[in-house]
Structures are given as structure tokens and as C-alpha cells.
């Protein structure tokens, strides 16, 4: 066939097909319905063809679209899933799918219309829904809507499956699938995380199975919320008495629920009210430690750390930290409670600001430009608010002391207290020195002594202690005096003859702190004397050892022994003669030689326990009566 013939033949065929299409639309052709399940092989016979038919040309169409031709003994297939069976010109489907559903016609030998039309319905899983759209969203939910078109004759959709993906590169199986359990093409997905990128896709479900997934939705980021994660505290300790340091690790990013802006640190003293809280903002999410300064010494602080985003702070991680010990303030109200000649008792109260655990107190005292320290006094179990007491011992009498108290902790010595200046009380005088103990009569003793060599302030009186040797207790005579008299004498009467008596003397002074307190001095050396008739005539003056008198005094006593004996004889003679006169010794200014002392006890009205004060030796007497 030449080229022109081919053109003519083509035009002829075009005219025939055009006319046949018009006739096909207008004619009433029988319809044969076939319904099968997808996934199985299927053969559609060509209506009007049998084993006796002579086939020159054959065309299979689906909804007016040619899908297969048979011309000149050769099939021409437009779809790889279908093929032509040449023995009976049937259309063969390899594993039918839902898209194979349609109206099929078989036209043989260029006929105007097919013998009949085959209405093929493939019952299959639903077709994939359209791309889902996001119509509304919050921090934890998304409203989805999608379109889904399918042949109404197909098995109906009974459920949709929503697949959720985290982020832009997440896997679709990371999140649990959501079943709508409805044929409605919309759903509200709940339980999402704030500030998280999501995408979604939809799968339709009928009794035959699940469709292929739809195209994924466009990405969406849910809204922010305040953080739910809190930092983990790793280190919390003090760095000084006024600062603490806290370190932490941040929470996981999925608990921030927004842009991670940094940390909020709050702190307050434990004993303060919540409204006294102070806060610090650290606008750097990479910081993981911070030092808080300008705190109160030795104070417990509640320190909290929170992450925050534009919606606000999250939950707090709180720890209790105490600042280090500092220098205690001065002890309060240091005062003197009691004073003796060798002790000072003081009291004080705990410092207003201990700034730590008071371990003990040190008591310093200064005298004569010397500073001494009493051993630390450990803090006892005194109740809070009670005073502390301490007694300084082994002090010197009548000495001024400056006393300071300092509290200290195991780390620091505190501030010194306000100094207290106090003088100790006087001590009792030293022992008097008995220089004369003789018989005055058979029932009286003459006692003479020198004042103590050392005393404080003054000597106010003497105490004469005497006893009979057969008794254990002394009797006492208190004798007012003055330190201006170097020597004093007394006659002790109403004693018992033929007894031995022991005598000693004490000096006493009145306290300068409490005048009603009497401070007794040391006892003199005890002396013994025996009373018997006429002992005053036969007993010389008491001899004293050289250890008690100076050698010149002993020489004077020995040299004057005869003289005194002579004086006593004169006294006895005058007594016998009942002469009642008393002659004072000559004034020492009138002669350089010792004057004779003549004492007529009875003539001068001397009564018992008479006191005689001398201004030196036996040169002269001042006497007074003490009954």
C-alpha cells in the first residue's frame, strides 16, 4: 500500500470511528455487571466472540478509552497489568486493583458498537485520602480535615487512621496511630506536646483493609506553654560567710515547651516570709552555676532554680544552703556580780549576732599593763537567753583590773566586749606580832602586840582569841582600833588560876566593796602562859625568840629587864600603901633616856579587858577601856 492509500485508509477509519462513537453514545447497549475482590486474577470475555468468529480487528476500551488493540494478528497493549488471550480474545487482568473498576467494551472488526458493555466493580481497600489540612491548633491539640473520594459501589469506609510524625525528619512509627472510628473526614488530635513540630497523614479503612497513606500535611508547630521540667541540682555549698554557690543540670529540651531563654534563681532566708524573696534572671541557657553574694552570715537560705521561656518559669528545684560562720559580735551586758580580794565573778549574754555556733568564750583581764588570758570557758548547756557566769580567781587584792570577754567559733574570734574596769577587794591584814604576854595577876593576862606589817587601806579592829588548854574552842574579844597605832595592849581578866592559856591575835579590816563585810587577817603565832598566885612578881616578861625580834630590840629588852623589875616593885609598894595616883611618864622630848613607866591598875580605875595602845615601845601608853 502506497503512501496515498495509507492516508485514505486512515481518513476512512477516522470517519468510521467518529460515526461509531456517535452511534455508541446514542444506542441502548446491554450492560453486564461483574463484581470481584481486588487482588485476584480476572478474565473478561469479549461479548459476541466465539470459536467460529473471524476476527480481523479488535479493540478493548475502558470508559471510551482504548486500552488494547488487535490488528493484523498482533495485540497492542497500553497497560502492563492487562493482556489479550488470543484463543478467545478475552481481556486478562493480573491481580486486580480498585482502579480497574470501570465500563469495559469489546469492538470487533470495526463495528459501530459492542455487543454489550461489561460494568466491572473491583471491591478493594479505599483509595488514599487527600492531603489533610490543619484548620486550628493549640499547644496540645490540632484540628484536621481532609477530602476522600471513592466509588460509591465500593465497600464503605468505616475508619480513618491518623499517623503522626515528630519534627521534620522523624519516623512515622514513632508516635502511636490515632483511629477516628468514624467515616467523617475530620478529627481533633489531642495529647500533643507544646512547642513541637508535627505533620500528619491519613489512611482510610474498610472491611477489605487499609488504604495507602495520603500525602503528609504541611508542618505545624504547636503553641508554647510554661516549662514542666526543672533543673537537677548537682552542687550547693557556701563559699564564704556572705555567699553561696549552686550548680545544676538543665532539664530535657522536650520539657521546656518553648524557647529556652535561661534560668530564674530565687532565694530568701529560711526564717523570712515568702514576700521577702529575691530573684536573679540568667538569660543564657548554657550557664549551669551561679554564686549568690551579699547574704547574711551563718543563715539558712532556700535557693530555687527554674528554667523559663516566653510563657514564664517552670517548676523550681529548691535546696537549703547555709552561709559560713563569720566573726561573732561582742558579748552583751558584761557586768560584775561579786568581788573578793582574789576573785571577780562576772556575767554576760550571748552576742546579738553569733554569726556561727559559739564554741566558747575567752576572758581577758589586764592589770599593771599586763594582759592575761583565762582558759577558754566552753559554752555550757545554758538555755537560750540565759546569762553566762565565770569567776576570775587567783587575783591580787586591792588591784584594778580591766576585763574583756570574747566569743569565738571554731573558725573566728569575735569582737571584744565593752571593757569592765573593777578593783578587787582588800585582803585581810598579815599576822600581828605578840611582843608581850605576862601575868597581870593570878586571874589576868597582860597582852601586847605590834600591828601587822602589811595591810590594805586600814586596820579597823583586832580579834583576840584565847582559850584554856583543856578546851577546844577559843573565846574572842573584838577590839576597835586604828592603823595609826603601831602597838596595842590589853588586859584579859576573869581567868582561872592554875590553868594554861593559849593566846593569838588577828587584825581585821572592813571591805571597801561592802563595808559590812569584815576581812580577818592571819593569826599571830599562838603563845601560852600559866596563871598562878603571885605570878606577876615572879614571871619576867615573855622572852621572844630571836626569830621574832630584831637583835637591837632583844638587847633593849635584856638591858631593861632590871629596870622594869624595879618599876614593878614600886607599883606593888604603892598598891600596898593604897596611894591612888597615876604618874604619866615624862615626855620623850624632855630627855633622851627611857623614862620609868609606872602603872597603878586599880588606882587608875583599870577594869577588866582594858586596852592599851602604845605609840612605840614602852616609852608611853595611851589606854582606853573596853568592857
C-alpha positions as CSV (number, residue, x, y, z in Angstrom):
1,X,0.0,0.0,0.0
2,X,1.5,3.3,-1.1
3,X,1.5,6.5,1.0
4,X,-1.6,8.0,-0.5
5,X,-3.5,4.8,0.0
6,X,-2.5,4.8,3.7
7,X,-3.7,8.3,4.1
8,X,-7.0,7.4,2.5
9,X,-7.4,4.4,4.7
10,X,-6.6,6.4,7.8
11,X,-9.2,9.0,7.0
12,X,-11.7,6.3,6.4
13,X,-11.1,4.7,9.7
14,X,-11.3,8.1,11.5
15,X,-14.7,8.7,9.9
16,X,-15.9,5.2,10.9
17,X,-14.7,5.6,14.5
18,X,-16.3,9.1,14.8
19,X,-19.5,7.8,13.5
20,X,-19.3,4.7,15.7
21,X,-18.7,6.9,18.8
22,X,-21.8,8.9,18.0
23,X,-23.8,5.8,17.5
24,X,-22.4,4.2,20.7
25,X,-23.5,7.2,22.7
26,X,-27.0,7.1,21.4
27,X,-27.7,3.3,21.2
28,X,-29.1,1.3,24.1
29,X,-26.5,-1.3,24.6
30,X,-26.9,-4.1,27.2
31,X,-24.9,-3.8,30.4
32,X,-23.4,-6.8,32.2
33,X,-22.2,-6.3,35.8
34,X,-19.2,-8.1,37.2
35,X,-18.0,-7.7,40.8
36,X,-14.8,-9.2,42.1
37,X,-12.4,-8.7,45.0
38,X,-9.1,-7.0,44.4
39,X,-6.0,-9.0,44.4
40,X,-7.3,-11.8,42.3
41,X,-6.7,-12.5,38.5
42,X,-9.7,-11.8,36.3
43,X,-10.7,-12.7,32.6
44,X,-13.3,-10.6,30.8
45,X,-14.6,-12.4,27.7
46,X,-15.3,-10.3,24.6
47,X,-19.1,-10.3,24.0
48,X,-20.1,-11.6,20.5
49,X,-16.9,-13.6,20.0
50,X,-16.9,-17.4,19.9
51,X,-14.8,-20.1,18.4
52,X,-16.3,-19.7,15.0
53,X,-15.8,-15.9,14.8
54,X,-13.4,-14.5,12.2
55,X,-11.6,-11.6,13.8
56,X,-9.7,-9.1,11.7
57,X,-9.5,-6.2,14.2
58,X,-10.5,-6.0,17.8
59,X,-10.4,-3.1,20.3
60,X,-10.9,-3.2,24.1
61,X,-12.0,0.1,25.7
62,X,-12.5,1.3,29.3
63,X,-14.9,4.2,29.6
64,X,-14.3,5.1,25.9
65,X,-10.5,4.9,26.3
66,X,-8.7,2.3,24.3
67,X,-6.6,0.0,26.5
68,X,-5.9,-2.8,23.9
69,X,-5.9,-3.3,20.1
70,X,-5.7,-6.4,18.0
71,X,-4.7,-5.6,14.4
72,X,-3.2,-7.8,11.7
73,X,-2.9,-10.6,14.2
74,X,-0.8,-8.6,16.6
75,X,-2.1,-7.3,20.0
76,X,-1.1,-3.8,21.1
77,X,-1.4,-3.3,24.9
78,X,-1.4,0.1,26.6
79,X,-1.3,-1.3,30.2
80,X,1.2,-3.8,31.5
81,X,-1.3,-5.2,34.0
82,X,-3.6,-6.5,31.3
83,X,-3.1,-8.8,28.3
84,X,-5.2,-10.4,25.5
85,X,-5.9,-14.1,25.4
86,X,-5.5,-14.8,21.6
87,X,-7.5,-18.0,21.7
88,X,-10.8,-16.3,22.6
89,X,-9.8,-12.6,22.6
90,X,-10.6,-12.2,26.3
91,X,-9.1,-9.4,28.5
92,X,-6.9,-10.8,31.2
93,X,-6.2,-8.8,34.5
94,X,-3.2,-9.7,36.6
95,X,-4.2,-9.1,40.3
96,X,-7.0,-6.7,40.0
97,X,-7.0,-3.4,41.9
98,X,-9.6,-0.9,42.7
99,X,-8.5,1.3,39.8
100,X,-9.6,-1.4,37.4
101,X,-13.2,-0.6,38.2
102,X,-15.0,0.8,35.1
103,X,-17.1,0.1,32.0
104,X,-15.4,-2.2,29.5
105,X,-16.4,-2.8,25.9
106,X,-15.1,-5.0,23.1
107,X,-15.5,-3.9,19.5
108,X,-14.7,-6.4,16.7
109,X,-14.0,-5.9,13.1
110,X,-14.6,-2.1,13.3
111,X,-18.2,-2.5,14.3
112,X,-20.1,0.6,15.3
113,X,-20.9,-0.7,18.8
114,X,-20.1,-3.6,21.1
115,X,-22.4,-6.4,21.7
116,X,-22.7,-5.4,25.3
117,X,-20.9,-3.3,28.0
118,X,-19.2,-5.0,31.0
119,X,-19.6,-3.0,34.2
120,X,-16.6,-4.2,36.3
121,X,-16.5,-3.4,40.0
122,X,-13.3,-4.2,41.9
123,X,-14.0,-4.4,45.7
124,X,-10.8,-3.1,47.2
125,X,-9.4,-1.1,50.1
126,X,-10.3,2.6,49.9
127,X,-8.4,4.9,47.8
128,X,-5.9,7.2,49.7
129,X,-7.5,10.3,51.1
130,X,-6.4,13.7,50.0
131,X,-3.7,15.7,51.8
132,X,-5.0,16.7,55.3
133,X,-5.4,20.3,56.2
134,X,-4.9,21.9,59.7
135,X,-7.8,24.2,60.5
136,X,-6.9,25.0,64.1
137,X,-4.3,24.2,66.7
138,X,-3.2,25.0,70.3
139,X,-0.3,23.9,72.4
140,X,-1.7,20.3,72.8
141,X,-4.2,19.7,70.0
142,X,-4.7,20.0,66.2
143,X,-7.9,20.1,64.2
144,X,-7.5,18.1,60.9
145,X,-9.8,18.0,57.9
146,X,-9.3,16.0,54.6
147,X,-11.2,15.0,51.4
148,X,-11.8,11.4,50.4
149,X,-13.5,10.3,47.1
150,X,-14.3,6.7,46.1
151,X,-16.8,4.7,44.1
152,X,-20.0,4.6,46.0
153,X,-20.3,0.9,45.0
154,X,-17.1,0.1,46.7
155,X,-17.1,-1.2,50.3
156,X,-17.7,1.9,52.5
157,X,-15.0,3.5,54.7
158,X,-15.6,2.7,58.4
159,X,-12.5,4.3,60.0
160,X,-9.6,6.6,59.3
161,X,-6.1,6.2,60.7
162,X,-4.1,9.3,61.5
163,X,-0.4,8.9,61.5
164,X,1.7,11.5,63.4
165,X,5.3,12.4,62.9
166,X,7.6,14.4,65.2
167,X,9.8,17.0,63.6
168,X,10.7,17.3,60.0
169,X,12.7,14.1,59.7
170,X,11.0,11.8,62.2
171,X,9.7,8.4,61.5
172,X,6.0,7.8,61.1
173,X,6.0,4.9,63.5
174,X,7.5,6.9,66.5
175,X,4.0,8.0,67.6
176,X,1.0,5.8,68.2
177,X,-1.6,5.9,65.4
178,X,-4.9,7.5,66.1
179,X,-8.1,5.8,65.0
180,X,-11.1,8.1,64.3
181,X,-13.6,5.2,64.4
182,X,-15.7,7.2,62.1
183,X,-16.2,7.8,58.4
184,X,-16.1,11.6,58.9
185,X,-13.2,13.3,57.2
186,X,-12.2,15.5,60.2
187,X,-10.8,14.9,63.6
188,X,-9.2,16.7,66.6
189,X,-5.9,15.2,67.5
190,X,-5.2,15.7,71.3
191,X,-2.4,14.9,73.6
192,X,0.3,16.6,71.6
193,X,3.4,18.3,73.1
194,X,3.7,22.1,73.3
195,X,6.2,23.8,71.0
196,X,6.7,20.7,68.9
197,X,6.8,20.4,65.1
198,X,4.3,17.8,63.7
199,X,3.0,16.6,60.4
200,X,0.1,14.2,59.7
201,X,-1.2,11.8,57.1
202,X,-4.4,9.8,56.7
203,X,-5.3,6.2,55.9
204,X,-8.8,5.1,55.0
205,X,-10.1,1.7,56.3
206,X,-13.0,-0.5,55.1
207,X,-13.8,-4.2,55.6
208,X,-11.2,-5.1,53.0
209,X,-8.3,-3.3,54.6
210,X,-6.4,-0.1,54.8
211,X,-5.7,2.3,52.0
212,X,-2.3,3.7,51.1
213,X,-1.5,6.8,53.2
214,X,-2.3,10.3,51.9
215,X,0.2,12.9,51.3
216,X,1.5,14.4,54.5
217,X,0.2,17.6,55.9
218,X,2.2,20.8,56.0
219,X,4.3,21.1,59.1
220,X,2.8,22.8,62.1
221,X,4.4,23.9,65.4
222,X,2.1,23.7,68.5
223,X,1.9,26.7,70.7
224,X,4.1,27.3,73.8
225,X,3.4,26.5,77.4
226,X,5.3,27.2,80.6
227,X,8.1,24.6,81.2
228,X,7.3,21.4,83.1
229,X,10.9,20.3,83.5
230,X,13.0,21.5,86.4
231,X,16.8,21.7,86.7
232,X,18.7,19.0,88.7
233,X,20.8,20.5,91.5
234,X,24.3,19.0,91.5
235,X,26.3,21.1,93.9
236,X,25.1,23.6,96.6
237,X,27.6,24.9,99.2
238,X,28.7,28.2,100.8
239,X,31.8,30.0,99.6
240,X,32.1,32.5,102.5
241,X,30.1,33.8,105.3
242,X,28.1,36.0,102.9
243,X,27.9,34.0,99.7
244,X,26.8,30.6,98.4
245,X,27.2,28.8,95.1
246,X,24.7,26.5,93.4
247,X,25.3,24.3,90.3
248,X,22.7,22.4,88.2
249,X,21.9,20.5,85.1
250,X,19.2,21.6,82.7
251,X,16.0,19.6,82.1
252,X,15.5,17.8,78.8
253,X,14.5,20.1,75.9
254,X,11.2,18.4,75.4
255,X,10.1,19.7,78.8
256,X,10.9,23.4,78.1
257,X,7.8,23.8,75.9
258,X,9.1,27.0,74.3
259,X,12.2,28.9,73.5
260,X,14.8,28.2,76.3
261,X,15.6,31.7,77.5
262,X,17.6,30.9,80.6
263,X,17.2,30.5,84.4
264,X,15.4,32.2,87.2
265,X,17.1,31.9,90.6
266,X,15.1,32.9,93.8
267,X,16.3,32.9,97.3
268,X,15.3,34.0,100.8
269,X,16.3,33.4,104.4
270,X,14.5,30.4,105.8
271,X,13.0,32.3,108.6
272,X,11.7,35.1,106.4
273,X,8.3,35.4,104.8
274,X,7.7,34.4,101.1
275,X,7.2,38.0,100.2
276,X,10.9,38.7,101.1
277,X,12.1,36.6,98.2
278,X,14.7,37.9,95.9
279,X,15.3,36.8,92.3
280,X,18.0,36.7,89.7
281,X,17.5,36.1,86.0
282,X,20.2,34.5,83.9
283,X,19.4,35.0,80.3
284,X,21.8,32.4,79.0
285,X,20.7,28.7,78.8
286,X,24.3,27.5,78.7
287,X,25.0,28.7,82.2
288,X,24.9,25.9,84.8
289,X,26.2,27.5,88.0
290,X,25.9,30.8,89.9
291,X,27.2,32.5,93.1
292,X,24.8,34.5,95.2
293,X,26.5,37.2,97.3
294,X,25.7,39.8,99.9
295,X,23.9,37.3,102.2
296,X,23.6,37.3,105.9
297,X,26.3,35.5,107.9
298,X,25.5,32.0,109.2
299,X,22.0,32.0,107.8
300,X,20.0,29.2,106.2
301,X,18.7,30.2,102.7
302,X,16.1,28.5,100.5
303,X,17.5,28.7,97.0
304,X,15.4,27.7,94.0
305,X,16.3,27.4,90.3
306,X,13.8,27.4,87.4
307,X,14.0,27.4,83.6
308,X,11.9,30.0,81.8
309,X,10.6,30.6,78.3
310,X,8.3,33.4,76.9
311,X,5.4,31.9,78.7
312,X,7.0,32.1,82.1
313,X,9.1,29.9,84.6
314,X,8.7,26.2,85.2
315,X,8.7,24.3,88.4
316,X,11.5,25.0,90.9
317,X,14.3,22.8,92.2
318,X,14.9,24.0,95.7
319,X,17.8,23.4,98.1
320,X,18.7,24.6,101.6
321,X,22.1,26.2,101.9
322,X,23.7,27.9,104.9
323,X,26.3,30.6,104.7
324,X,29.6,30.1,106.5
325,X,30.4,31.2,110.0
326,X,31.6,34.8,110.5
327,X,33.0,36.9,113.2
328,X,30.7,37.0,116.2
329,X,29.6,40.3,117.5
330,X,30.6,41.4,121.1
331,X,29.0,39.6,124.1
332,X,26.3,41.7,125.6
333,X,25.8,43.2,129.1
334,X,29.1,42.2,130.7
335,X,28.8,43.1,134.4
336,X,30.3,42.2,137.7
337,X,28.3,40.1,140.1
338,X,30.6,39.6,143.1
339,X,34.0,40.7,144.2
340,X,36.5,39.4,146.8
341,X,40.1,40.1,147.3
342,X,41.2,37.4,144.9
343,X,38.1,36.8,142.7
344,X,35.8,38.7,140.4
345,X,32.6,37.0,139.3
346,X,31.2,38.3,136.0
347,X,28.2,37.5,133.8
348,X,27.3,38.3,130.2
349,X,24.8,37.4,127.5
350,X,25.4,35.8,124.1
351,X,26.3,38.1,121.2
352,X,23.4,39.7,119.4
353,X,24.8,38.2,116.2
354,X,26.6,35.0,116.9
355,X,27.3,34.6,113.2
356,X,28.0,30.9,113.8
357,X,27.9,28.3,116.5
358,X,29.6,29.8,119.6
359,X,32.1,27.3,120.7
360,X,33.3,29.0,123.8
361,X,34.3,32.3,125.4
362,X,37.7,33.8,126.3
363,X,38.0,36.1,129.3
364,X,40.9,38.5,129.2
365,X,42.0,40.7,132.1
366,X,44.6,43.5,132.2
367,X,46.4,44.9,135.2
368,X,49.7,46.8,135.5
369,X,49.9,46.9,131.7
370,X,49.9,43.1,131.6
371,X,47.3,41.2,129.6
372,X,46.4,37.7,130.9
373,X,44.0,35.1,129.5
374,X,41.9,32.8,131.5
375,X,41.5,29.4,129.8
376,X,38.6,29.3,127.4
377,X,35.3,28.6,129.0
378,X,33.4,26.1,126.9
379,X,29.8,27.0,126.2
380,X,27.7,25.1,128.6
381,X,24.1,24.0,128.2
382,X,22.6,27.3,129.3
383,X,19.2,27.9,127.8
384,X,18.8,30.5,125.1
385,X,18.6,33.9,126.6
386,X,20.2,32.9,129.9
387,X,23.4,34.6,131.1
388,X,26.8,33.0,131.3
389,X,28.8,33.2,134.5
390,X,32.5,33.0,135.1
391,X,34.8,33.7,138.1
392,X,38.3,35.0,137.8
393,X,40.4,33.5,140.5
394,X,43.9,34.0,141.9
395,X,43.8,37.7,141.5
396,X,45.7,40.2,143.6
397,X,43.9,42.1,146.4
398,X,43.1,45.8,146.0
399,X,44.2,45.8,142.3
400,X,42.4,47.4,139.4
401,X,41.5,45.0,136.5
402,X,40.1,45.6,133.1
403,X,38.1,42.7,131.9
404,X,37.1,41.8,128.3
405,X,35.0,38.9,127.1
406,X,35.3,37.5,123.5
407,X,33.1,34.8,121.9
408,X,34.7,32.6,119.4
409,X,33.6,29.9,116.9
410,X,35.7,27.1,115.5
411,X,36.8,29.5,112.8
412,X,36.8,33.0,114.1
413,X,37.4,35.0,117.3
414,X,34.6,37.5,117.9
415,X,34.6,41.2,118.7
416,X,35.7,42.2,122.2
417,X,33.0,43.2,124.7
418,X,32.9,46.7,126.2
419,X,35.6,46.6,128.9
420,X,34.6,46.4,132.5
421,X,37.1,48.1,135.0
422,X,36.9,46.7,138.5
423,X,39.2,46.8,141.6
424,X,39.4,43.7,143.7
425,X,38.5,43.9,147.4
426,X,41.2,44.3,150.1
427,X,42.6,41.2,151.8
428,X,42.8,40.7,155.5
429,X,46.0,42.1,157.2
430,X,49.0,40.0,157.8
431,X,49.5,38.5,161.3
432,X,50.1,40.8,164.2
433,X,53.3,40.2,166.3
434,X,52.8,39.5,170.0
435,X,55.6,41.2,171.9
436,X,54.5,40.8,175.5
437,X,52.4,38.2,177.2
438,X,52.7,38.2,181.0
439,X,50.8,37.6,184.1
440,X,49.0,40.7,185.3
441,X,47.6,38.8,188.3
442,X,46.7,35.3,189.2
443,X,43.5,35.6,187.1
444,X,44.6,38.2,184.4
445,X,46.9,38.3,181.5
446,X,48.7,41.3,180.0
447,X,48.9,41.1,176.2
448,X,50.8,43.5,173.9
449,X,51.3,43.2,170.1
450,X,52.5,45.1,167.2
451,X,50.3,45.9,164.3
452,X,50.7,43.8,161.1
453,X,53.5,44.7,158.8
454,X,51.2,44.6,155.7
455,X,47.6,45.6,155.4
456,X,45.4,47.3,152.8
457,X,43.7,50.6,153.3
458,X,43.3,50.4,157.1
459,X,43.1,48.2,160.2
460,X,39.7,48.6,161.9
461,X,39.8,46.2,164.8
462,X,41.6,43.3,166.3
463,X,40.2,39.9,167.4
464,X,41.9,38.4,170.5
465,X,41.5,34.6,170.6
466,X,42.2,32.8,173.9
467,X,41.3,29.5,175.4
468,X,42.1,27.3,178.3
469,X,44.1,24.3,177.0
470,X,41.6,21.8,178.2
471,X,39.0,23.4,175.8
472,X,39.0,23.1,172.0
473,X,37.1,26.3,171.2
474,X,38.6,29.8,171.5
475,X,36.9,32.7,173.1
476,X,37.1,36.0,171.3
477,X,37.4,39.7,172.2
478,X,36.8,42.2,169.4
479,X,38.8,45.4,169.9
480,X,38.3,48.5,167.8
481,X,41.4,50.2,166.8
482,X,43.2,52.2,164.1
483,X,46.1,51.5,161.9
484,X,47.8,54.7,163.3
485,X,48.8,52.8,166.4
486,X,51.9,50.8,165.9
487,X,51.3,48.8,169.1
488,X,48.3,47.8,171.2
489,X,47.9,46.1,174.6
490,X,45.0,44.6,176.5
491,X,44.5,43.0,180.0
492,X,42.3,39.9,179.8
493,X,40.7,39.3,183.2
494,X,38.4,36.8,184.9
495,X,40.6,33.9,184.0
496,X,41.2,30.7,186.1
497,X,44.3,30.3,188.3
498,X,46.5,27.3,187.8
499,X,45.5,26.9,184.1
500,X,47.5,27.2,181.0
501,X,46.1,29.6,178.3
502,X,46.8,29.9,174.6
503,X,46.5,33.3,173.0
504,X,46.7,34.7,169.5
505,X,45.7,37.8,167.7
506,X,44.1,38.7,164.4
507,X,43.8,42.0,162.7
508,X,40.7,42.8,160.6
509,X,39.7,45.4,158.0
510,X,36.3,46.4,156.6
511,X,35.7,45.6,152.9
512,X,35.9,48.5,150.5
513,X,33.2,46.8,148.4
514,X,30.8,46.0,151.2
515,X,31.6,47.9,154.4
516,X,29.6,45.4,156.4
517,X,31.9,42.6,155.3
518,X,34.8,42.0,157.7
519,X,38.0,40.7,156.4
520,X,40.0,38.8,159.0
521,X,43.7,38.6,158.7
522,X,46.1,35.9,159.6
523,X,46.5,34.6,163.2
524,X,49.6,35.6,165.0
525,X,51.7,32.9,166.4
526,X,50.0,31.4,169.4
527,X,51.5,31.9,172.8
528,X,50.9,30.1,176.1
529,X,51.0,31.3,179.6
530,X,50.4,29.7,183.0
531,X,48.4,31.6,185.7
532,X,49.3,31.0,189.4
533,X,49.3,33.1,192.5
534,X,51.9,35.9,192.6
535,X,52.9,35.1,189.0
536,X,53.1,38.8,188.3
537,X,56.0,39.0,190.7
538,X,58.0,36.0,189.7
539,X,57.4,35.8,185.9
540,X,59.5,38.0,183.8
541,X,58.4,39.4,180.5
542,X,57.8,36.9,177.9
543,X,61.0,36.1,176.2
544,X,60.8,36.1,172.5
545,X,63.0,34.1,170.1
546,X,65.5,36.0,168.0
547,X,63.5,35.0,165.0
548,X,60.6,37.2,166.1
549,X,62.5,40.3,167.2
550,X,65.3,42.3,165.8
551,X,68.6,42.0,167.7
552,X,68.5,45.6,168.9
553,X,65.1,45.1,170.4
554,X,66.3,42.0,172.2
555,X,69.2,43.9,173.6
556,X,67.0,46.7,174.8
557,X,64.7,44.1,176.5
558,X,67.5,42.4,178.3
559,X,69.1,45.7,179.3
560,X,65.8,47.0,180.6
561,X,64.9,43.8,182.5
562,X,66.3,45.0,185.7
563,X,64.7,48.5,185.2
564,X,61.3,47.0,184.6
565,X,61.6,44.7,187.6
566,X,62.4,47.8,189.7
567,X,59.3,49.5,188.3
568,X,57.1,46.6,189.3
569,X,58.3,46.6,192.8
570,X,57.5,50.3,193.1
571,X,54.0,49.5,191.7
572,X,53.4,46.8,194.3
573,X,54.7,49.1,197.1
574,X,52.3,51.9,196.0
575,X,49.5,49.4,195.9
576,X,50.2,48.3,199.4
577,X,50.4,51.8,200.6
578,X,47.0,52.5,199.0
579,X,48.2,55.5,197.3
580,X,45.9,56.3,194.4
581,X,47.7,58.3,191.9
582,X,48.9,57.7,188.3
583,X,52.0,59.4,187.1
584,X,52.4,59.7,183.4
585,X,55.9,59.1,182.0
586,X,58.0,62.0,181.2
587,X,57.7,63.3,177.7
588,X,60.3,61.8,175.4
589,X,61.2,65.3,174.3
590,X,62.4,66.2,177.8
591,X,65.1,63.5,178.0
592,X,67.0,61.2,175.8
593,X,66.9,58.4,178.4
594,X,64.0,55.9,178.8
595,X,61.5,57.1,181.3
596,X,60.1,54.9,184.1
597,X,56.6,53.7,183.3
598,X,54.5,53.4,186.5
599,X,51.1,51.9,186.1
600,X,48.7,51.6,189.1
601,X,45.9,49.5,187.5
602,X,43.5,49.7,190.4
603,X,44.3,53.2,191.5
604,X,43.6,54.4,188.0
605,X,40.3,52.5,187.8
606,X,41.5,50.0,185.2
607,X,38.8,47.4,184.7
608,X,39.0,44.1,183.0
609,X,39.8,43.8,179.4
610,X,41.3,47.2,179.3
611,X,43.1,48.1,176.1
612,X,46.4,50.0,176.0
613,X,47.7,51.5,172.7
614,X,51.3,52.5,172.6
615,X,52.9,54.8,170.2
616,X,56.2,52.9,170.3
617,X,58.0,50.5,172.7
618,X,57.2,51.1,176.3
619,X,58.0,54.8,176.3
620,X,54.4,55.8,176.8
621,X,50.8,54.4,176.8
622,X,47.5,55.5,175.5
623,X,44.8,53.4,177.1
624,X,41.1,53.1,176.8
625,X,38.6,50.9,178.5
626,X,36.8,48.2,176.5
627,X,34.3,46.3,178.7
